[in-house]
Amino acid sequence: MSAQTAAGKEVLERYQVALYLLAIALGAALGWASPTLGEALELWLWPVLAGLLYATFTQVPFANVTRALRDIRFVMALMVGNFVIMPAVVWGLVQLVPLGPAATLGVLLVLLMPCTDWFIGFAHLGRGDGARAVAVAPLLLGLQLPLLPLYLHVMLGERLALAPLITSLLPGLGVIFLPLALAALSEKLSAGKVTGQRGAARKGALAIWMAAMGWLPVPLLAVVVFLIACAQVQIIGEIGGAFWQLLTIFIAYLAAAALVGKALSTALAPRAGRTLTFSLGTRNSFLVLPLALSLPSGFEAAAIVIVFQSLVELFGMLVYVSLVPRLIGEPDVSLREP
């Protein structure tokens, strides 16, 4: 990647929060003014979301799983933090802060799923180890989807009829796995051996394609939140009544993730500890959106909750970038990692 290209992507990512807020405001205004327009635009939501997931998954290096597994202490801390401690924190938060069934489900969907994309960039900005973050992303992706039904059963088994809810998630899973399979195929083809001039040309074109995909997650997510706001503007009003409860949960989650990251980092090198903390603090809103959108009638608010969480998280990451390097500082000179 050229320096100019990297600088352009950095500018795009720097202003992504403003872009998402603008998209939500514009979508809500249009949907309120013309409900029929919102219904028409909603038809575009699934294909745009599939494109967003494909572009996001192309940035996840699936071939790095074996390299990630070599750092046993880091992987163990990552697994315990993301799949044991933080789910317990999430369960505690939804017990303490009262929410309706749809909002509760939205909170669980998004906070139980560790991020596999933008946490890499934030870990780099926060003096973490970008290479280590890249290596563990496929591992996080592979574990979270099978574990999600188990978490929901444990946390909501007595409060909601889970069987029809989980059945309704199947279309959303299809929208996830198809882009995932295509992204894995794209990576395999781009890494394959080349024979002849035509093969080299095809590989070069594929490399350009994969690089172009790196530009798309931010603008495509802006389009997705625009479409959701336009189609679900009435639901946004309903969520407004739970605004402070949701904000409390999401800020408390970020604070807890920082403290858990600090505690687990005592056994790790500083850069690994910072990477771990960014992983605990970021959630996979891209991935769970299709699941929320495929829920039955009465649960439309879950998708709005997920969009709101992603905005709170982005603001939180701006704090993390400054806080985490100080929270997990350098050890004594004799103990510093090479």
C-alpha positions in Angstrom: 0.0 0.0 0.0 1.4 3.4 -1.0 1.8 6.1 1.6 -0.7 8.3 -0.2 -3.3 5.4 -0.2 -2.7 4.7 3.5 -3.1 8.4 4.3 -6.4 8.5 2.4 -7.8 5.6 4.3 -6.6 7.1 7.6 -8.6 10.3 6.8 -11.7 8.3 5.9 -11.5 6.3 9.1 -10.8 9.4 11.2 -14.0 11.0 10.1 -16.1 7.9 10.1 -18.2 8.8 13.2 -19.3 12.1 11.6 -20.1 10.2 8.4 -22.3 7.7 10.3 -24.1 10.4 12.3 -24.8 12.3 9.0 -26.1 9.1 7.4 -28.4 8.4 10.3 -29.8 11.9 10.4 -30.4 12.0 6.7 -32.0 8.6 6.6 -34.3 9.4 9.6 -35.3 12.7 8.0 -36.2 11.0 4.7 -37.9 8.1 6.3 -40.0 10.4 8.5 -41.0 12.7 5.5 -41.8 9.7 3.3 -42.6 6.3 4.9 -43.1 4.8 1.5 -39.5 5.8 0.5 -38.2 4.0 3.6 -40.1 0.8 2.7 -38.7 1.0 -0.9 -35.1 1.6 0.2 -35.3 -1.3 2.8 -35.1 -3.7 -0.2 -31.5 -2.6 -0.7 -30.5 -3.3 2.8 -29.6 -7.0 2.5 -27.5 -6.7 -0.6 -25.6 -3.7 0.7 -25.1 -5.5 4.0 -23.8 -8.6 2.2 -21.3 -6.3 0.3 -20.2 -4.7 3.6 -19.5 -8.1 5.1 -17.6 -9.3 2.1 -15.4 -6.1 2.1 -14.9 -6.5 5.8 -14.0 -10.2 5.6 -11.5 -9.6 2.8 -9.4 -7.7 5.4 -9.3 -10.8 7.7 -6.3 -13.0 6.9 -7.7 -16.5 7.4 -4.3 -18.0 6.6 -2.8 -16.6 9.9 -4.7 -18.8 12.3 -1.8 -21.2 12.9 0.6 -18.3 13.5 -1.8 -16.9 16.1 -1.9 -20.2 18.0 1.8 -20.1 18.7 1.4 -17.3 21.3 -0.3 -19.5 23.9 -0.4 -17.0 26.7 -1.9 -14.2 24.5 -4.5 -16.6 22.9 -5.5 -17.9 26.3 -6.0 -14.4 27.7 -7.9 -13.5 24.6 -10.2 -16.5 24.9 -10.9 -16.2 28.6 -11.4 -12.4 28.3 -13.7 -12.5 25.3 -15.6 -15.7 25.8 -15.8 -16.1 29.6 -15.2 -12.9 31.6 -16.8 -10.3 29.3 -20.0 -12.4 28.7 -20.3 -12.6 32.5 -20.0 -8.8 32.6 -22.6 -8.4 29.9 -25.0 -10.7 31.8 -24.5 -8.6 34.9 -25.2 -5.4 33.0 -28.5 -6.5 31.6 -29.6 -7.7 35.0 -28.8 -4.3 36.6 -30.2 -2.0 33.9 -33.9 -2.7 33.0 -34.7 -2.9 29.2 -37.4 -4.3 27.1 -37.0 -7.8 25.4 -36.0 -6.4 22.0 -33.4 -3.9 23.4 -32.1 -6.6 25.7 -31.6 -9.0 22.8 -29.9 -6.3 20.8 -27.5 -5.6 23.6 -26.7 -9.3 24.0 -26.2 -9.8 20.3 -23.7 -7.0 19.9 -21.8 -7.2 23.2 -21.3 -10.9 23.2 -19.5 -10.9 19.8 -15.8 -9.8 19.7 -14.7 -7.5 16.9 -12.6 -8.9 14.0 -12.0 -5.8 11.9 -11.6 -2.2 13.2 -10.1 -3.3 16.5 -7.0 -4.0 14.5 -6.7 -0.4 13.4 -7.4 0.9 16.9 -4.9 -1.5 18.5 -2.3 -0.1 16.1 -3.2 3.5 17.0 -3.1 2.6 20.7 0.5 1.2 20.6 -0.7 -2.4 20.5 0.6 -5.1 18.2 -1.2 -4.8 14.8 0.3 -8.0 13.5 -0.9 -10.0 16.5 -4.4 -8.5 16.1 -4.5 -9.5 12.5 -3.4 -13.1 13.4 -6.1 -13.7 16.0 -9.0 -12.1 14.0 -9.9 -15.4 12.2 -9.8 -17.3 15.5 -12.3 -14.8 17.1 -14.5 -15.0 14.0 -14.6 -18.8 14.0 -15.5 -19.1 17.7 -18.1 -16.5 18.3 -20.9 -17.7 16.0 -21.1 -21.2 17.4 -21.0 -19.8 21.0 -23.8 -17.2 20.5 -26.8 -19.6 20.8 -25.3 -21.0 24.0 -24.9 -17.5 25.5 -28.5 -16.6 24.5 -29.8 -19.8 26.0 -28.1 -19.3 29.3 -29.0 -15.6 29.6 -32.5 -15.5 28.1 -33.7 -19.1 28.2 -36.4 -18.3 30.8 -37.3 -14.8 29.5 -37.9 -15.4 25.8 -39.0 -18.3 23.5 -35.6 -18.9 22.0 -36.4 -21.7 19.6 -38.4 -19.4 17.2 -35.9 -16.6 17.7 -32.9 -18.8 16.8 -34.8 -20.2 13.8 -35.5 -16.7 12.6 -31.7 -16.0 12.6 -31.1 -18.5 9.8 -31.5 -16.0 6.9 -29.1 -13.7 8.7 -26.6 -16.5 9.0 -26.8 -17.1 5.3 -26.0 -13.4 4.6 -22.9 -13.9 6.9 -21.6 -17.2 5.6 -21.9 -16.4 1.8 -19.6 -13.3 2.0 -17.4 -15.2 4.4 -16.9 -18.1 1.9 -16.3 -15.6 -1.0 -13.8 -13.7 1.0 -11.9 -16.9 2.0 -12.0 -18.0 -1.7 -10.7 -14.5 -2.7 -7.8 -14.8 -0.3 -6.9 -18.3 -1.5 -6.9 -17.2 -5.1 -4.8 -14.1 -4.4 -2.2 -16.2 -2.5 -2.1 -19.1 -5.1 0.8 -19.9 -7.3 1.0 -18.1 -10.6 1.9 -19.7 -13.9 2.3 -17.8 -17.2 1.7 -14.2 -18.1 -2.1 -14.5 -18.1 -2.0 -16.0 -14.6 0.2 -13.1 -13.4 -2.3 -10.6 -14.9 -5.2 -12.3 -13.1 -3.4 -12.3 -9.8 -2.5 -8.7 -10.2 -6.1 -7.8 -11.0 -7.2 -9.7 -7.9 -4.7 -7.9 -5.7 -6.0 -4.6 -6.9 -9.6 -5.8 -6.2 -8.6 -6.9 -2.6 -6.9 -3.6 -2.0 -10.0 -1.7 -3.2 -12.1 -3.7 -0.8 -10.2 -2.1 2.1 -11.7 1.2 1.2 -15.3 0.0 1.3 -16.3 -0.9 4.9 -16.6 2.7 6.1 -18.8 4.0 3.2 -20.8 0.8 3.0 -21.5 0.9 6.8 -22.7 4.5 6.3 -25.1 3.3 3.6 -26.3 0.5 5.9 -27.1 2.8 8.8 -28.7 5.3 6.4 -31.0 2.6 5.1 -31.8 1.3 8.6 -32.6 4.8 9.8 -34.8 5.5 6.8 -36.7 2.2 7.2 -36.9 2.1 11.0 -37.3 5.8 11.9 -40.4 5.1 14.0 -38.5 2.5 16.0 -35.7 5.1 16.6 -38.3 7.1 18.5 -39.1 4.0 20.7 -35.4 3.5 21.5 -35.2 7.1 22.6 -37.0 6.2 25.7 -34.2 3.8 26.7 -31.4 6.1 25.6 -29.9 6.6 29.0 -30.1 2.9 30.0 -28.4 1.8 26.8 -25.8 4.5 27.1 -25.1 3.4 30.7 -24.7 -0.2 29.6 -22.4 0.6 26.7 -20.1 3.0 28.7 -20.0 0.6 31.6 -19.0 -2.2 29.2 -16.1 -0.1 27.8 -14.9 0.7 31.4 -15.1 -3.0 32.4 -13.3 -4.1 29.3 -10.4 -1.7 30.1 -10.1 -3.0 33.6 -10.3 -6.6 32.6 -7.7 -6.0 29.9 -5.4 -4.4 32.5 -5.8 -7.4 34.9 -5.2 -10.0 32.2 -2.2 -8.1 30.8 -0.1 -8.7 33.8 1.0 -12.0 32.3 1.7 -10.4 28.8 4.1 -8.1 27.2 2.8 -4.5 27.1 2.0 -4.4 23.3 0.2 -7.8 23.6 -1.8 -6.5 26.6 -2.9 -3.4 24.8 -4.0 -5.5 21.8 -6.0 -7.7 24.2 -7.7 -4.7 25.8 -8.7 -3.3 22.4 -10.2 -6.7 21.5 -12.2 -6.8 24.7 -13.5 -3.2 24.2 -14.6 -3.6 20.5 -17.6 -5.6 19.4 -18.7 -7.1 16.0 -21.6 -4.8 15.1 -21.0 -5.5 11.4 -21.5 -9.2 11.9 -24.6 -9.1 14.1 -26.6 -6.6 12.1 -28.0 -9.3 9.7 -28.9 -11.4 12.7 -30.8 -8.6 14.2 -32.5 -7.6 11.0 -33.8 -11.2 10.5 -35.6 -11.3 13.9 -39.4 -11.5 13.8 -41.9 -8.7 14.2 -41.6 -7.0 17.6 -37.8 -7.1 17.7 -37.0 -4.4 15.1 -35.5 -2.3 17.9 -32.6 -4.7 18.2 -30.9 -3.4 15.0 -31.2 0.2 16.2 -29.6 -0.8 19.5 -26.6 -2.4 17.6 -26.2 0.8 15.4 -26.2 2.9 18.6 -23.7 0.7 20.3 -21.3 1.0 17.3 -21.4 4.8 17.6 -20.8 4.7 21.3 -17.9 2.3 20.8 -16.3 4.5 18.2 -16.3 7.5 20.6 -15.0 5.1 23.3 -12.1 4.0 21.0 -11.0 7.6 20.8 -10.6 7.5 24.5 -9.0 4.1 24.5 -6.3 5.2 22.0 -5.2 7.8 24.6 -5.9 5.8 27.8 -4.8 2.2 27.0 -1.0 3.1 26.5 -1.0 4.7 29.9 -3.1 2.0 31.5 -0.8 -0.7 30.3 2.6 1.1 30.3 6.1 -0.1 29.5 7.7 -2.4 32.1 11.2 -1.9 33.5 13.9 -1.7 30.8 15.3 -5.1 31.7 11.8 -6.6 31.1 10.9 -4.9 27.8 9.9 -7.0 24.9 12.3 -7.0 21.9 
